[in-house]
Amino acid sequence: MTADLASGLRFAAQPVVSVFVPGVPARVPEFADGDVVPVAVQAYSLERDDRYACVTEYDVVFDELPPLLHRYLTHCLRVACAAGETVVWLGFEGSFHFDQLLTEANAPQVYGVCAPGGEPVVTPDLRTLATPQWRLLVAAHRGLLGGGSWSGR
């Protein structure tokens, strides 16, 4: 994993991994993985003004990012996908907007995705985020969100 992705995970100088899960998961994902234990996990409910859409954002906070970052990010996607039983993604701070959930335009702000029954996919570096292949991969996961109220936006 190149250092440039790690540099994008710093918010206010503290490393933060933001995991997005549509709806409210039945249980909080277990973000600890062996010796890798976050300093804190903060949950935020992101809601629109209508009653149909909610996304839970988990900010997984560290003093130092895990040395095997790609492996840890894969773990985050796997446990969040299992807890939410839906498509989940990793996004940079400030990337969330209901009208841009997993769109091609928003793909450069999404650095990992996972769908139920699938394997997590994490970008190897920031350059990959600008490729047509990455935009298509992210948009394909949007199509897997199902019939939620955001599917036609």
BELDA-V376010 format. One record per backbone hydrogen bond with DSSP energy under -1.0 kcal/mol. NH is the residue of the N-H (numbers start at 0). CO is the residue of the C=O. Records with the same first field share a line. If there is no record, write none. Layout:
BEGIN
NH: CO ; CO
END
This chain:
BEGIN
1: 123
5: 1
6: 2
7: 3
8: 5
9: 6
10: 13
13: 10
15: 8
16: 59
18: 57
19: 88
20: 55
22: 53
30: 28
32: 35
35: 32
38: 60
39: 60
41: 58
43: 56
45: 54
47: 52
54: 45
55: 20
56: 43
57: 18
58: 41
59: 16
60: 39
61: 14
71: 67
72: 68
73: 69
74: 70
75: 71
76: 72
77: 73
78: 74
79: 75
80: 76
81: 77
82: 78
83: 79
84: 80
87: 113
88: 19
89: 111
90: 17
91: 108
94: 91
99: 96
100: 97
102: 99
106: 102
108: 105
109: 106
110: 89
112: 120
113: 87
117: 114
120: 112
122: 110
129: 126
130: 127
134: 130
135: 131
136: 132
137: 133
138: 134
139: 135
140: 136
141: 137
142: 138
144: 141
150: 147
152: 149
END
